[in-house]
Amino acid sequence: MFGRDLPWRKSRDPWLILVCELMAQQTQVSRVVERLPGFLQQFPTPTALADQPVGAVIQAWTGLGYNRRAVNLHRAAAWIRDEHDGRIPSNRSELLNLPGIGPYTARAVRVFAFEYDDGVVDTNIARVLARLGNRQLKASEVQQLADDLVPVGEGWAWNQALMEVGALLCRSKPTCEACPLQPDCAWNTARARAAKTGDPGAPDPAKRSAKVSTKQSTFDGSDRQGRGRLVKALAQSPVGLGQLATMMGWPDQVARARQVASTVVADGLATFDGQTYRLPS
Ligand code: SF4
């Protein structure tokens, strides 16, 4: 199979796959490759992670961004320990019962750990599917189409390959000449025809198609940046109310710092006793 030599492709360990899928959802693949081994060494099983305070998991997650995922992972691990004897289920509805686990992650675990023939739809695959059929897909259509296309018994390889096409070739500016799907791609055909006839062109069907993510809002100066700074600081030591605004990068915006810090507390990423913010124990 063409594509990147990613370490998790050599494993069918459902815990490794679950952790890796959660990490990779909003973090660059290169950083996941770097951080995954250390994280799994610290938390080798769901029970090992669930037995640690959530603050230890948040601390280990520092630098990966979107820290709420660490809290969700702790909740999911506790559920796996308490409801499934520490073993990750392969049944879709049981996976969906895990706190913080949505349809994408449930299907990814079934396919990449247990080799089921589900269709997995991340933003890369959603883009490929819209372009293959040359039409914008509705949310109700994209998952059905992904499921229908999986060749029987080939779910693991099929989804990995489609993900690679999306990540490496079918990008916003696609490299169609290197794509193995080119002969079957309706958008590629439409573009070639438009180029020949001098038509204005074939609009990209992936734009505004379901599950294709749009550009993220700017990080610099955002609330998200302040939240990240606070959690990073808390991983080192508690933060007093008087230091909060400076610590979050907004020394002149005390009210904003307090309001955003309250969302960090509400998300289970910190505690506040009226004076000091701490990682939860
Ligand atoms: S031929 Fe081009 S547009 Fe079609 S799936 Fe491949 S890379 Fe994407």
Residues whose N, C-alpha, C, O or C-beta is under 5 A from the ligand:
A	BS01	SF4	V128 R131 L169 C170 P174 T175 C176 C179 L181 Q182 C185 N188
